[in-house]
């Protein structure tokens, strides 16, 4: 469980550093769900 949280956290950090790319990926996830 903690491992999953850590992976999520690092992924979020990556998304923030990539900015637009991360936001686009988030939009893709939203459209999938």
Secondary structure by P-SEA (a helix, b strand, c coil): caaaaaaaaaaaaaaaaaaaaaaaaaaaaaaac
